[in-house]
Amino acid sequence: MTGYRTHISIIADILDTAREYSYEGHDKGATVTHLIRRANVPHRRLSSLVSELKASGLLKEVPEESRYQISEKGMEFLKTYRQFKGFAEGFGLRV
């Protein structure tokens, strides 16, 4: 049985989606719809998280396109999160 996702894992899902739509052939960024579907969170919660991520400098908005792209700082966060997640899971912990 899988449990609830942690706040940090939802943030990682949002950043990963923004990364995918920022670099992998979709250079304009992820739309709100992309983020909602991939992160599997309601619009209200997504809005709050996106504001938090923009304020932290992990996500940047492309205003004229209404899209979001991951920043270099966000890429660094995502890389470090993945490393830590692998480390923690090696000890049987869920992150």
PDB file of N, CA, C and O in Angstrom:
ATOM      1  N   MET A   1       0.841  -1.172   0.000  1.00  0.00           N
ATOM      2  CA  MET A   1       0.000   0.000   0.000  1.00  0.00           C
ATOM      3  C   MET A   1       0.893   1.245   0.000  1.00  0.00           C
ATOM      4  O   MET A   1       1.831   1.349   0.791  1.00  0.00           O
ATOM      5  N   THR A   2       0.596   2.156  -0.870  1.00  0.00           N
ATOM      6  CA  THR A   2       1.374   3.385  -0.910  1.00  0.00           C
ATOM      7  C   THR A   2       0.702   4.427  -0.038  1.00  0.00           C
ATOM      8  O   THR A   2      -0.524   4.490   0.056  1.00  0.00           O
ATOM      9  N   GLY A   3       1.528   5.240   0.594  1.00  0.00           N
ATOM     10  CA  GLY A   3       1.001   6.269   1.481  1.00  0.00           C
ATOM     11  C   GLY A   3       0.877   7.593   0.756  1.00  0.00           C
ATOM     12  O   GLY A   3       1.050   7.689  -0.459  1.00  0.00           O
ATOM     13  N   TYR A   4       0.577   8.588   1.530  1.00  0.00           N
ATOM     14  CA  TYR A   4       0.483   9.934   0.984  1.00  0.00           C
ATOM     15  C   TYR A   4       1.859  10.417   0.571  1.00  0.00           C
ATOM     16  O   TYR A   4       2.873  10.017   1.144  1.00  0.00           O
ATOM     17  N   ARG A   5       1.879  11.277  -0.425  1.00  0.00           N
ATOM     18  CA  ARG A   5       3.149  11.878  -0.839  1.00  0.00           C
ATOM     19  C   ARG A   5       3.510  12.998   0.129  1.00  0.00           C
ATOM     20  O   ARG A   5       2.643  13.652   0.708  1.00  0.00           O
ATOM     21  N   THR A   6       4.783  13.192   0.282  1.00  0.00           N
ATOM     22  CA  THR A   6       5.244  14.271   1.143  1.00  0.00           C
ATOM     23  C   THR A   6       5.190  15.590   0.370  1.00  0.00           C
ATOM     24  O   THR A   6       5.139  15.609  -0.860  1.00  0.00           O
ATOM     25  N   HIS A   7       5.202  16.678   1.116  1.00  0.00           N
ATOM     26  CA  HIS A   7       5.213  18.013   0.517  1.00  0.00           C
ATOM     27  C   HIS A   7       6.396  18.150  -0.445  1.00  0.00           C
ATOM     28  O   HIS A   7       6.261  18.693  -1.541  1.00  0.00           O
ATOM     29  N   ILE A   8       7.537  17.655  -0.021  1.00  0.00           N
ATOM     30  CA  ILE A   8       8.750  17.785  -0.825  1.00  0.00           C
ATOM     31  C   ILE A   8       8.671  16.933  -2.093  1.00  0.00           C
ATOM     32  O   ILE A   8       9.217  17.323  -3.125  1.00  0.00           O
ATOM     33  N   SER A   9       8.007  15.788  -2.036  1.00  0.00           N
ATOM     34  CA  SER A   9       7.886  14.962  -3.243  1.00  0.00           C
ATOM     35  C   SER A   9       6.929  15.611  -4.250  1.00  0.00           C
ATOM     36  O   SER A   9       7.110  15.458  -5.457  1.00  0.00           O
ATOM     37  N   ILE A  10       5.927  16.322  -3.770  1.00  0.00           N
ATOM     38  CA  ILE A  10       5.020  17.053  -4.666  1.00  0.00           C
ATOM     39  C   ILE A  10       5.784  18.196  -5.325  1.00  0.00           C
ATOM     40  O   ILE A  10       5.616  18.447  -6.518  1.00  0.00           O
ATOM     41  N   ILE A  11       6.615  18.883  -4.563  1.00  0.00           N
ATOM     42  CA  ILE A  11       7.449  19.943  -5.127  1.00  0.00           C
ATOM     43  C   ILE A  11       8.368  19.357  -6.199  1.00  0.00           C
ATOM     44  O   ILE A  11       8.533  19.949  -7.265  1.00  0.00           O
ATOM     45  N   ALA A  12       8.961  18.206  -5.922  1.00  0.00           N
ATOM     46  CA  ALA A  12       9.836  17.558  -6.901  1.00  0.00           C
ATOM     47  C   ALA A  12       9.063  17.214  -8.175  1.00  0.00           C
ATOM     48  O   ALA A  12       9.600  17.364  -9.272  1.00  0.00           O
ATOM     49  N   ASP A  13       7.816  16.756  -8.051  1.00  0.00           N
ATOM     50  CA  ASP A  13       6.988  16.451  -9.227  1.00  0.00           C
ATOM     51  C   ASP A  13       6.735  17.707 -10.057  1.00  0.00           C
ATOM     52  O   ASP A  13       6.790  17.662 -11.286  1.00  0.00           O
ATOM     53  N   ILE A  14       6.460  18.816  -9.395  1.00  0.00           N
ATOM     54  CA  ILE A  14       6.225  20.079 -10.099  1.00  0.00           C
ATOM     55  C   ILE A  14       7.492  20.519 -10.830  1.00  0.00           C
ATOM     56  O   ILE A  14       7.446  20.890 -12.003  1.00  0.00           O
ATOM     57  N   LEU A  15       8.614  20.475 -10.130  1.00  0.00           N
ATOM     58  CA  LEU A  15       9.874  20.887 -10.748  1.00  0.00           C
ATOM     59  C   LEU A  15      10.270  19.958 -11.886  1.00  0.00           C
ATOM     60  O   LEU A  15      10.780  20.410 -12.912  1.00  0.00           O
ATOM     61  N   ASP A  16      10.040  18.670 -11.710  1.00  0.00           N
ATOM     62  CA  ASP A  16      10.373  17.718 -12.771  1.00  0.00           C
ATOM     63  C   ASP A  16       9.524  17.961 -14.014  1.00  0.00           C
ATOM     64  O   ASP A  16      10.023  17.866 -15.136  1.00  0.00           O
ATOM     65  N   THR A  17       8.264  18.269 -13.823  1.00  0.00           N
ATOM     66  CA  THR A  17       7.387  18.580 -14.956  1.00  0.00           C
ATOM     67  C   THR A  17       7.853  19.851 -15.647  1.00  0.00           C
ATOM     68  O   THR A  17       7.920  19.904 -16.875  1.00  0.00           O
ATOM     69  N   ALA A  18       8.176  20.869 -14.867  1.00  0.00           N
ATOM     70  CA  ALA A  18       8.677  22.123 -15.442  1.00  0.00           C
ATOM     71  C   ALA A  18       9.984  21.878 -16.186  1.00  0.00           C
ATOM     72  O   ALA A  18      10.218  22.463 -17.243  1.00  0.00           O
ATOM     73  N   ARG A  19      10.841  21.010 -15.636  1.00  0.00           N
ATOM     74  CA  ARG A  19      12.099  20.661 -16.304  1.00  0.00           C
ATOM     75  C   ARG A  19      11.829  20.009 -17.649  1.00  0.00           C
ATOM     76  O   ARG A  19      12.420  20.377 -18.664  1.00  0.00           O
ATOM     77  N   GLU A  20      10.936  19.042 -17.641  1.00  0.00           N
ATOM     78  CA  GLU A  20      10.615  18.326 -18.876  1.00  0.00           C
ATOM     79  C   GLU A  20      10.100  19.276 -19.952  1.00  0.00           C
ATOM     80  O   GLU A  20      10.512  19.198 -21.109  1.00  0.00           O
ATOM     81  N   TYR A  21       9.206  20.163 -19.567  1.00  0.00           N
ATOM     82  CA  TYR A  21       8.615  21.080 -20.543  1.00  0.00           C
ATOM     83  C   TYR A  21       9.505  22.294 -20.820  1.00  0.00           C
ATOM     84  O   TYR A  21       9.201  23.082 -21.716  1.00  0.00           O
ATOM     85  N   SER A  22      10.592  22.458 -20.073  1.00  0.00           N
ATOM     86  CA  SER A  22      11.517  23.555 -20.323  1.00  0.00           C
ATOM     87  C   SER A  22      12.636  23.142 -21.264  1.00  0.00           C
ATOM     88  O   SER A  22      13.164  23.974 -22.003  1.00  0.00           O
ATOM     89  N   TYR A  23      13.005  21.861 -21.246  1.00  0.00           N
ATOM     90  CA  TYR A  23      14.197  21.449 -21.977  1.00  0.00           C
ATOM     91  C   TYR A  23      13.988  20.342 -22.987  1.00  0.00           C
ATOM     92  O   TYR A  23      14.688  20.306 -23.999  1.00  0.00           O
ATOM     93  N   GLU A  24      13.077  19.462 -22.758  1.00  0.00           N
ATOM     94  CA  GLU A  24      12.969  18.272 -23.597  1.00  0.00           C
ATOM     95  C   GLU A  24      12.025  18.482 -24.782  1.00  0.00           C
ATOM     96  O   GLU A  24      10.987  17.829 -24.887  1.00  0.00           O
ATOM     97  N   GLY A  25      12.400  19.402 -25.668  1.00  0.00           N
ATOM     98  CA  GLY A  25      11.618  19.623 -26.872  1.00  0.00           C
ATOM     99  C   GLY A  25      10.412  20.527 -26.687  1.00  0.00           C
ATOM    100  O   GLY A  25       9.660  20.755 -27.635  1.00  0.00           O
ATOM    101  N   HIS A  26      10.216  21.044 -25.486  1.00  0.00           N
ATOM    102  CA  HIS A  26       9.081  21.921 -25.198  1.00  0.00           C
ATOM    103  C   HIS A  26       9.618  23.219 -24.605  1.00  0.00           C
ATOM    104  O   HIS A  26       9.223  23.591 -23.500  1.00  0.00           O
ATOM    105  N   ASP A  27      10.480  23.897 -25.288  1.00  0.00           N
ATOM    106  CA  ASP A  27      11.252  24.998 -24.720  1.00  0.00           C
ATOM    107  C   ASP A  27      10.434  26.167 -24.177  1.00  0.00           C
ATOM    108  O   ASP A  27      11.012  27.114 -23.645  1.00  0.00           O
ATOM    109  N   LYS A  28       9.117  26.129 -24.292  1.00  0.00           N
ATOM    110  CA  LYS A  28       8.303  27.242 -23.783  1.00  0.00           C
ATOM    111  C   LYS A  28       7.899  27.075 -22.332  1.00  0.00           C
ATOM    112  O   LYS A  28       7.467  28.043 -21.706  1.00  0.00           O
ATOM    113  N   GLY A  29       8.024  25.887 -21.779  1.00  0.00           N
ATOM    114  CA  GLY A  29       7.658  25.657 -20.386  1.00  0.00           C
ATOM    115  C   GLY A  29       6.353  24.907 -20.232  1.00  0.00           C
ATOM    116  O   GLY A  29       5.664  24.618 -21.211  1.00  0.00           O
ATOM    117  N   ALA A  30       6.023  24.596 -18.991  1.00  0.00           N
ATOM    118  CA  ALA A  30       4.826  23.823 -18.649  1.00  0.00           C
ATOM    119  C   ALA A  30       3.656  24.754 -18.352  1.00  0.00           C
ATOM    120  O   ALA A  30       3.825  25.795 -17.718  1.00  0.00           O
ATOM    121  N   THR A  31       2.489  24.376 -18.807  1.00  0.00           N
ATOM    122  CA  THR A  31       1.275  25.133 -18.487  1.00  0.00           C
ATOM    123  C   THR A  31       0.771  24.692 -17.113  1.00  0.00           C
ATOM    124  O   THR A  31       1.242  23.701 -16.555  1.00  0.00           O
ATOM    125  N   VAL A  32      -0.185  25.436 -16.582  1.00  0.00           N
ATOM    126  CA  VAL A  32      -0.804  25.065 -15.314  1.00  0.00           C
ATOM    127  C   VAL A  32      -1.446  23.687 -15.439  1.00  0.00           C
ATOM    128  O   VAL A  32      -1.369  22.883 -14.510  1.00  0.00           O
ATOM    129  N   THR A  33      -2.066  23.411 -16.558  1.00  0.00           N
ATOM    130  CA  THR A  33      -2.699  22.106 -16.779  1.00  0.00           C
ATOM    131  C   THR A  33      -1.675  20.985 -16.714  1.00  0.00           C
ATOM    132  O   THR A  33      -1.933  19.948 -16.103  1.00  0.00           O
ATOM    133  N   HIS A  34      -0.506  21.180 -17.341  1.00  0.00           N
ATOM    134  CA  HIS A  34       0.554  20.166 -17.267  1.00  0.00           C
ATOM    135  C   HIS A  34       0.937  19.911 -15.804  1.00  0.00           C
ATOM    136  O   HIS A  34       1.055  18.766 -15.368  1.00  0.00           O
ATOM    137  N   LEU A  35       1.126  20.990 -15.067  1.00  0.00           N
ATOM    138  CA  LEU A  35       1.560  20.864 -13.671  1.00  0.00           C
ATOM    139  C   LEU A  35       0.501  20.178 -12.813  1.00  0.00           C
ATOM    140  O   LEU A  35       0.834  19.327 -11.988  1.00  0.00           O
ATOM    141  N   ILE A  36      -0.765  20.534 -12.995  1.00  0.00           N
ATOM    142  CA  ILE A  36      -1.853  19.920 -12.225  1.00  0.00           C
ATOM    143  C   ILE A  36      -1.918  18.422 -12.501  1.00  0.00           C
ATOM    144  O   ILE A  36      -2.018  17.617 -11.575  1.00  0.00           O
ATOM    145  N   ARG A  37      -1.861  18.055 -13.764  1.00  0.00           N
ATOM    146  CA  ARG A  37      -1.971  16.639 -14.135  1.00  0.00           C
ATOM    147  C   ARG A  37      -0.798  15.818 -13.632  1.00  0.00           C
ATOM    148  O   ARG A  37      -0.989  14.751 -13.050  1.00  0.00           O
ATOM    149  N   ARG A  38       0.404  16.304 -13.852  1.00  0.00           N
ATOM    150  CA  ARG A  38       1.591  15.531 -13.484  1.00  0.00           C
ATOM    151  C   ARG A  38       1.837  15.513 -11.981  1.00  0.00           C
ATOM    152  O   ARG A  38       2.267  14.496 -11.438  1.00  0.00           O
ATOM    153  N   ALA A  39       1.571  16.624 -11.306  1.00  0.00           N
ATOM    154  CA  ALA A  39       1.789  16.676  -9.862  1.00  0.00           C
ATOM    155  C   ALA A  39       0.585  16.122  -9.100  1.00  0.00           C
ATOM    156  O   ALA A  39       0.679  15.813  -7.912  1.00  0.00           O
ATOM    157  N   ASN A  40      -0.546  15.999  -9.798  1.00  0.00           N
ATOM    158  CA  ASN A  40      -1.771  15.441  -9.223  1.00  0.00           C
ATOM    159  C   ASN A  40      -2.197  16.192  -7.959  1.00  0.00           C
ATOM    160  O   ASN A  40      -2.393  15.603  -6.896  1.00  0.00           O
ATOM    161  N   VAL A  41      -2.332  17.513  -8.112  1.00  0.00           N
ATOM    162  CA  VAL A  41      -2.797  18.362  -7.013  1.00  0.00           C
ATOM    163  C   VAL A  41      -3.894  19.284  -7.521  1.00  0.00           C
ATOM    164  O   VAL A  41      -3.913  19.620  -8.705  1.00  0.00           O
ATOM    165  N   PRO A  42      -4.802  19.698  -6.657  1.00  0.00           N
ATOM    166  CA  PRO A  42      -5.855  20.631  -7.071  1.00  0.00           C
ATOM    167  C   PRO A  42      -5.266  22.001  -7.425  1.00  0.00           C
ATOM    168  O   PRO A  42      -4.177  22.358  -6.977  1.00  0.00           O
ATOM    169  N   HIS A  43      -6.000  22.746  -8.225  1.00  0.00           N
ATOM    170  CA  HIS A  43      -5.535  24.045  -8.706  1.00  0.00           C
ATOM    171  C   HIS A  43      -5.153  24.977  -7.556  1.00  0.00           C
ATOM    172  O   HIS A  43      -4.111  25.630  -7.618  1.00  0.00           O
ATOM    173  N   ARG A  44      -5.964  25.047  -6.524  1.00  0.00           N
ATOM    174  CA  ARG A  44      -5.695  25.947  -5.393  1.00  0.00           C
ATOM    175  C   ARG A  44      -4.356  25.601  -4.731  1.00  0.00           C
ATOM    176  O   ARG A  44      -3.556  26.485  -4.422  1.00  0.00           O
ATOM    177  N   ARG A  45      -4.131  24.324  -4.523  1.00  0.00           N
ATOM    178  CA  ARG A  45      -2.862  23.899  -3.905  1.00  0.00           C
ATOM    179  C   ARG A  45      -1.698  24.171  -4.837  1.00  0.00           C
ATOM    180  O   ARG A  45      -0.636  24.610  -4.394  1.00  0.00           O
ATOM    181  N   LEU A  46      -1.887  23.915  -6.126  1.00  0.00           N
ATOM    182  CA  LEU A  46      -0.821  24.180  -7.091  1.00  0.00           C
ATOM    183  C   LEU A  46      -0.456  25.657  -7.094  1.00  0.00           C
ATOM    184  O   LEU A  46       0.726  26.001  -7.112  1.00  0.00           O
ATOM    185  N   SER A  47      -1.443  26.524  -7.077  1.00  0.00           N
ATOM    186  CA  SER A  47      -1.182  27.969  -7.076  1.00  0.00           C
ATOM    187  C   SER A  47      -0.311  28.365  -5.899  1.00  0.00           C
ATOM    188  O   SER A  47       0.617  29.160  -6.049  1.00  0.00           O
ATOM    189  N   SER A  48      -0.600  27.823  -4.746  1.00  0.00           N
ATOM    190  CA  SER A  48       0.179  28.110  -3.551  1.00  0.00           C
ATOM    191  C   SER A  48       1.614  27.600  -3.696  1.00  0.00           C
ATOM    192  O   SER A  48       2.566  28.304  -3.362  1.00  0.00           O
ATOM    193  N   LEU A  49       1.758  26.381  -4.194  1.00  0.00           N
ATOM    194  CA  LEU A  49       3.087  25.799  -4.370  1.00  0.00           C
ATOM    195  C   LEU A  49       3.900  26.550  -5.420  1.00  0.00           C
ATOM    196  O   LEU A  49       5.093  26.785  -5.230  1.00  0.00           O
ATOM    197  N   VAL A  50       3.264  26.926  -6.521  1.00  0.00           N
ATOM    198  CA  VAL A  50       3.962  27.661  -7.577  1.00  0.00           C
ATOM    199  C   VAL A  50       4.447  29.010  -7.034  1.00  0.00           C
ATOM    200  O   VAL A  50       5.565  29.431  -7.330  1.00  0.00           O
ATOM    201  N   SER A  51       3.622  29.677  -6.256  1.00  0.00           N
ATOM    202  CA  SER A  51       4.038  30.946  -5.643  1.00  0.00           C
ATOM    203  C   SER A  51       5.255  30.735  -4.746  1.00  0.00           C
ATOM    204  O   SER A  51       6.200  31.522  -4.774  1.00  0.00           O
ATOM    205  N   GLU A  52       5.223  29.680  -3.961  1.00  0.00           N
ATOM    206  CA  GLU A  52       6.338  29.351  -3.074  1.00  0.00           C
ATOM    207  C   GLU A  52       7.613  29.073  -3.872  1.00  0.00           C
ATOM    208  O   GLU A  52       8.692  29.545  -3.514  1.00  0.00           O
ATOM    209  N   LEU A  53       7.481  28.314  -4.942  1.00  0.00           N
ATOM    210  CA  LEU A  53       8.640  27.951  -5.757  1.00  0.00           C
ATOM    211  C   LEU A  53       9.200  29.156  -6.520  1.00  0.00           C
ATOM    212  O   LEU A  53      10.414  29.282  -6.683  1.00  0.00           O
ATOM    213  N   LYS A  54       8.319  30.033  -6.981  1.00  0.00           N
ATOM    214  CA  LYS A  54       8.789  31.252  -7.645  1.00  0.00           C
ATOM    215  C   LYS A  54       9.517  32.154  -6.656  1.00  0.00           C
ATOM    216  O   LYS A  54      10.566  32.710  -6.980  1.00  0.00           O
ATOM    217  N   ALA A  55       8.972  32.303  -5.457  1.00  0.00           N
ATOM    218  CA  ALA A  55       9.595  33.144  -4.431  1.00  0.00           C
ATOM    219  C   ALA A  55      10.957  32.595  -4.019  1.00  0.00           C
ATOM    220  O   ALA A  55      11.847  33.360  -3.648  1.00  0.00           O
ATOM    221  N   SER A  56      11.128  31.272  -4.082  1.00  0.00           N
ATOM    222  CA  SER A  56      12.392  30.636  -3.719  1.00  0.00           C
ATOM    223  C   SER A  56      13.405  30.674  -4.859  1.00  0.00           C
ATOM    224  O   SER A  56      14.581  30.360  -4.673  1.00  0.00           O
ATOM    225  N   GLY A  57      12.934  31.063  -6.035  1.00  0.00           N
ATOM    226  CA  GLY A  57      13.830  31.094  -7.189  1.00  0.00           C
ATOM    227  C   GLY A  57      14.018  29.744  -7.851  1.00  0.00           C
ATOM    228  O   GLY A  57      14.938  29.571  -8.650  1.00  0.00           O
ATOM    229  N   LEU A  58      13.151  28.770  -7.529  1.00  0.00           N
ATOM    230  CA  LEU A  58      13.268  27.435  -8.116  1.00  0.00           C
ATOM    231  C   LEU A  58      12.483  27.301  -9.423  1.00  0.00           C
ATOM    232  O   LEU A  58      12.760  26.422 -10.240  1.00  0.00           O
ATOM    233  N   LEU A  59      11.523  28.168  -9.602  1.00  0.00           N
ATOM    234  CA  LEU A  59      10.645  28.144 -10.771  1.00  0.00           C
ATOM    235  C   LEU A  59      10.529  29.563 -11.292  1.00  0.00           C
ATOM    236  O   LEU A  59      10.490  30.518 -10.516  1.00  0.00           O
ATOM    237  N   LYS A  60      10.475  29.697 -12.602  1.00  0.00           N
ATOM    238  CA  LYS A  60      10.288  31.029 -13.179  1.00  0.00           C
ATOM    239  C   LYS A  60       9.095  31.003 -14.125  1.00  0.00           C
ATOM    240  O   LYS A  60       8.813  29.997 -14.776  1.00  0.00           O
ATOM    241  N   GLU A  61       8.415  32.122 -14.182  1.00  0.00           N
ATOM    242  CA  GLU A  61       7.212  32.240 -15.003  1.00  0.00           C
ATOM    243  C   GLU A  61       7.562  32.923 -16.318  1.00  0.00           C
ATOM    244  O   GLU A  61       8.343  33.874 -16.353  1.00  0.00           O
ATOM    245  N   VAL A  62       6.973  32.425 -17.392  1.00  0.00           N
ATOM    246  CA  VAL A  62       7.069  33.061 -18.693  1.00  0.00           C
ATOM    247  C   VAL A  62       5.721  33.753 -18.889  1.00  0.00           C
ATOM    248  O   VAL A  62       4.789  33.149 -19.419  1.00  0.00           O
ATOM    249  N   PRO A  63       5.608  35.026 -18.464  1.00  0.00           N
ATOM    250  CA  PRO A  63       4.310  35.701 -18.372  1.00  0.00           C
ATOM    251  C   PRO A  63       3.535  35.772 -19.688  1.00  0.00           C
ATOM    252  O   PRO A  63       2.329  35.529 -19.710  1.00  0.00           O
ATOM    253  N   GLU A  64       4.206  36.098 -20.760  1.00  0.00           N
ATOM    254  CA  GLU A  64       3.484  36.239 -22.025  1.00  0.00           C
ATOM    255  C   GLU A  64       2.934  34.910 -22.535  1.00  0.00           C
ATOM    256  O   GLU A  64       2.045  34.886 -23.386  1.00  0.00           O
ATOM    257  N   GLU A  65       3.458  33.825 -22.020  1.00  0.00           N
ATOM    258  CA  GLU A  65       3.014  32.488 -22.434  1.00  0.00           C
ATOM    259  C   GLU A  65       2.150  31.804 -21.377  1.00  0.00           C
ATOM    260  O   GLU A  65       1.543  30.772 -21.662  1.00  0.00           O
ATOM    261  N   SER A  66       2.082  32.355 -20.165  1.00  0.00           N
ATOM    262  CA  SER A  66       1.414  31.713 -19.027  1.00  0.00           C
ATOM    263  C   SER A  66       1.948  30.302 -18.816  1.00  0.00           C
ATOM    264  O   SER A  66       1.189  29.345 -18.664  1.00  0.00           O
ATOM    265  N   ARG A  67       3.255  30.201 -18.812  1.00  0.00           N
ATOM    266  CA  ARG A  67       3.939  28.922 -18.622  1.00  0.00           C
ATOM    267  C   ARG A  67       5.020  29.069 -17.563  1.00  0.00           C
ATOM    268  O   ARG A  67       5.406  30.176 -17.187  1.00  0.00           O
ATOM    269  N   TYR A  68       5.499  27.919 -17.091  1.00  0.00           N
ATOM    270  CA  TYR A  68       6.509  27.895 -16.050  1.00  0.00           C
ATOM    271  C   TYR A  68       7.695  27.055 -16.490  1.00  0.00           C
ATOM    272  O   TYR A  68       7.544  25.993 -17.094  1.00  0.00           O
ATOM    273  N   GLN A  69       8.886  27.563 -16.167  1.00  0.00           N
ATOM    274  CA  GLN A  69      10.119  26.863 -16.471  1.00  0.00           C
ATOM    275  C   GLN A  69      10.920  26.681 -15.191  1.00  0.00           C
ATOM    276  O   GLN A  69      10.834  27.494 -14.271  1.00  0.00           O
ATOM    277  N   ILE A  70      11.691  25.615 -15.143  1.00  0.00           N
ATOM    278  CA  ILE A  70      12.560  25.393 -13.995  1.00  0.00           C
ATOM    279  C   ILE A  70      13.774  26.308 -14.140  1.00  0.00           C
ATOM    280  O   ILE A  70      14.258  26.535 -15.248  1.00  0.00           O
ATOM    281  N   SER A  71      14.254  26.823 -13.035  1.00  0.00           N
ATOM    282  CA  SER A  71      15.448  27.668 -13.047  1.00  0.00           C
ATOM    283  C   SER A  71      16.681  26.790 -12.813  1.00  0.00           C
ATOM    284  O   SER A  71      16.555  25.604 -12.508  1.00  0.00           O
ATOM    285  N   GLU A  72      17.856  27.374 -12.955  1.00  0.00           N
ATOM    286  CA  GLU A  72      19.090  26.638 -12.655  1.00  0.00           C
ATOM    287  C   GLU A  72      19.096  26.209 -11.189  1.00  0.00           C
ATOM    288  O   GLU A  72      19.510  25.097 -10.860  1.00  0.00           O
ATOM    289  N   LYS A  73      18.639  27.089 -10.326  1.00  0.00           N
ATOM    290  CA  LYS A  73      18.540  26.766  -8.900  1.00  0.00           C
ATOM    291  C   LYS A  73      17.574  25.595  -8.688  1.00  0.00           C
ATOM    292  O   LYS A  73      17.820  24.730  -7.847  1.00  0.00           O
ATOM    293  N   GLY A  74      16.477  25.572  -9.451  1.00  0.00           N
ATOM    294  CA  GLY A  74      15.522  24.474  -9.383  1.00  0.00           C
ATOM    295  C   GLY A  74      16.131  23.166  -9.853  1.00  0.00           C
ATOM    296  O   GLY A  74      15.857  22.107  -9.288  1.00  0.00           O
ATOM    297  N   MET A  75      16.970  23.241 -10.901  1.00  0.00           N
ATOM    298  CA  MET A  75      17.656  22.044 -11.396  1.00  0.00           C
ATOM    299  C   MET A  75      18.589  21.489 -10.315  1.00  0.00           C
ATOM    300  O   MET A  75      18.669  20.279 -10.108  1.00  0.00           O
ATOM    301  N   GLU A  76      19.289  22.392  -9.637  1.00  0.00           N
ATOM    302  CA  GLU A  76      20.195  21.981  -8.565  1.00  0.00           C
ATOM    303  C   GLU A  76      19.414  21.332  -7.424  1.00  0.00           C
ATOM    304  O   GLU A  76      19.828  20.305  -6.886  1.00  0.00           O
ATOM    305  N   PHE A  77      18.284  21.937  -7.059  1.00  0.00           N
ATOM    306  CA  PHE A  77      17.425  21.382  -6.007  1.00  0.00           C
ATOM    307  C   PHE A  77      16.966  19.982  -6.380  1.00  0.00           C
ATOM    308  O   PHE A  77      17.049  19.063  -5.565  1.00  0.00           O
ATOM    309  N   LEU A  78      16.479  19.810  -7.614  1.00  0.00           N
ATOM    310  CA  LEU A  78      15.953  18.527  -8.072  1.00  0.00           C
ATOM    311  C   LEU A  78      17.045  17.453  -8.058  1.00  0.00           C
ATOM    312  O   LEU A  78      16.795  16.319  -7.651  1.00  0.00           O
ATOM    313  N   LYS A  79      18.232  17.805  -8.494  1.00  0.00           N
ATOM    314  CA  LYS A  79      19.355  16.860  -8.494  1.00  0.00           C
ATOM    315  C   LYS A  79      19.680  16.427  -7.062  1.00  0.00           C
ATOM    316  O   LYS A  79      19.853  15.238  -6.792  1.00  0.00           O
ATOM    317  N   THR A  80      19.760  17.394  -6.151  1.00  0.00           N
ATOM    318  CA  THR A  80      20.081  17.092  -4.762  1.00  0.00           C
ATOM    319  C   THR A  80      18.968  16.282  -4.103  1.00  0.00           C
ATOM    320  O   THR A  80      19.239  15.373  -3.318  1.00  0.00           O
ATOM    321  N   TYR A  81      17.719  16.609  -4.421  1.00  0.00           N
ATOM    322  CA  TYR A  81      16.577  15.849  -3.889  1.00  0.00           C
ATOM    323  C   TYR A  81      16.663  14.383  -4.314  1.00  0.00           C
ATOM    324  O   TYR A  81      16.471  13.481  -3.498  1.00  0.00           O
ATOM    325  N   ARG A  82      16.952  14.153  -5.587  1.00  0.00           N
ATOM    326  CA  ARG A  82      17.040  12.772  -6.086  1.00  0.00           C
ATOM    327  C   ARG A  82      18.161  12.001  -5.395  1.00  0.00           C
ATOM    328  O   ARG A  82      18.000  10.828  -5.058  1.00  0.00           O
ATOM    329  N   GLN A  83      19.298  12.666  -5.185  1.00  0.00           N
ATOM    330  CA  GLN A  83      20.407  12.015  -4.494  1.00  0.00           C
ATOM    331  C   GLN A  83      20.012  11.660  -3.065  1.00  0.00           C
ATOM    332  O   GLN A  83      20.264  10.546  -2.605  1.00  0.00           O
ATOM    333  N   PHE A  84      19.397  12.602  -2.371  1.00  0.00           N
ATOM    334  CA  PHE A  84      18.991  12.357  -0.991  1.00  0.00           C
ATOM    335  C   PHE A  84      17.922  11.270  -0.919  1.00  0.00           C
ATOM    336  O   PHE A  84      17.952  10.423  -0.026  1.00  0.00           O
ATOM    337  N   LYS A  85      16.991  11.295  -1.847  1.00  0.00           N
ATOM    338  CA  LYS A  85      15.924  10.289  -1.862  1.00  0.00           C
ATOM    339  C   LYS A  85      16.525   8.893  -2.020  1.00  0.00           C
ATOM    340  O   LYS A  85      16.129   7.960  -1.321  1.00  0.00           O
ATOM    341  N   GLY A  86      17.472   8.754  -2.932  1.00  0.00           N
ATOM    342  CA  GLY A  86      18.144   7.469  -3.115  1.00  0.00           C
ATOM    343  C   GLY A  86      18.898   7.039  -1.865  1.00  0.00           C
ATOM    344  O   GLY A  86      18.877   5.865  -1.494  1.00  0.00           O
ATOM    345  N   PHE A  87      19.558   7.984  -1.224  1.00  0.00           N
ATOM    346  CA  PHE A  87      20.287   7.712   0.010  1.00  0.00           C
ATOM    347  C   PHE A  87      19.333   7.231   1.105  1.00  0.00           C
ATOM    348  O   PHE A  87      19.593   6.219   1.755  1.00  0.00           O
ATOM    349  N   ALA A  88      18.242   7.949   1.305  1.00  0.00           N
ATOM    350  CA  ALA A  88      17.267   7.620   2.341  1.00  0.00           C
ATOM    351  C   ALA A  88      16.608   6.262   2.074  1.00  0.00           C
ATOM    352  O   ALA A  88      16.428   5.456   2.987  1.00  0.00           O
ATOM    353  N   GLU A  89      16.254   6.028   0.811  1.00  0.00           N
ATOM    354  CA  GLU A  89      15.620   4.751   0.473  1.00  0.00           C
ATOM    355  C   GLU A  89      16.567   3.576   0.684  1.00  0.00           C
ATOM    356  O   GLU A  89      16.129   2.455   0.947  1.00  0.00           O
ATOM    357  N   GLY A  90      17.864   3.837   0.567  1.00  0.00           N
ATOM    358  CA  GLY A  90      18.860   2.805   0.847  1.00  0.00           C
ATOM    359  C   GLY A  90      18.820   2.341   2.308  1.00  0.00           C
ATOM    360  O   GLY A  90      19.272   1.242   2.630  1.00  0.00           O
ATOM    361  N   PHE A  91      18.283   3.176   3.173  1.00  0.00           N
ATOM    362  CA  PHE A  91      18.129   2.841   4.590  1.00  0.00           C
ATOM    363  C   PHE A  91      16.684   2.458   4.913  1.00  0.00           C
ATOM    364  O   PHE A  91      16.316   2.325   6.080  1.00  0.00           O
ATOM    365  N   GLY A  92      15.877   2.283   3.876  1.00  0.00           N
ATOM    366  CA  GLY A  92      14.498   1.872   4.091  1.00  0.00           C
ATOM    367  C   GLY A  92      13.557   2.987   4.486  1.00  0.00           C
ATOM    368  O   GLY A  92      12.463   2.729   4.988  1.00  0.00           O
ATOM    369  N   LEU A  93      13.977   4.252   4.260  1.00  0.00           N
ATOM    370  CA  LEU A  93      13.143   5.394   4.619  1.00  0.00           C
ATOM    371  C   LEU A  93      12.434   5.935   3.395  1.00  0.00           C
ATOM    372  O   LEU A  93      12.954   5.864   2.281  1.00  0.00           O
ATOM    373  N   ARG A  94      11.250   6.474   3.605  1.00  0.00           N
ATOM    374  CA  ARG A  94      10.471   7.079   2.526  1.00  0.00           C
ATOM    375  C   ARG A  94      10.590   8.582   2.639  1.00  0.00           C
ATOM    376  O   ARG A  94      10.372   9.156   3.705  1.00  0.00           O
ATOM    377  N   VAL A  95      10.936   9.214   1.532  1.00  0.00           N
ATOM    378  CA  VAL A  95      11.081  10.684   1.514  1.00  0.00           C
ATOM    379  C   VAL A  95       9.940  11.284   0.729  1.00  0.00           C
ATOM    380  O   VAL A  95       9.864  12.504   0.587  1.00  0.00           O
TER     381      VAL A  95
END
